[in-house]
Amino acid sequence: LSRERVISFFAFSFTSWLMFNLSLFVGLPTLALAPAKFALTFSVGSFSSMMALASLRGYLAQIEHMLAPARLPFSSAYVGSLLATLYSALYLHSYSLTVLTSAAQLCALVYYQVSYFPMGLEGLKIVCKAGL
């Protein structure tokens, strides 16, 4: 890994952490009054998280990997839910749709992130079964 990739990874990871914390501590309590504030910070955190992984792998390689036939449904669900969250909050100003699309985005983000760890998906399935 080059120094630039590692620096990009940490910069995107820090941005992701910061935005997720802002969405949790600022956006979530004001979700009923200002759903766009939550949606924007949560979506920027989510996008930064995706970019952190892409900076390690290489941006073009990450796009090719996301567009692979086996991953395309999951990549589409993730990117689609991210865009739907922003659309429902910033354009439609719909509280219920923003909450719904944010929940879908959270599920897609967890699956997306876990899928890059060895045995990540199997571990997630075990944890979900134990939780149920």
Disulfide bonds with the S-S distance in Angstrom:
none
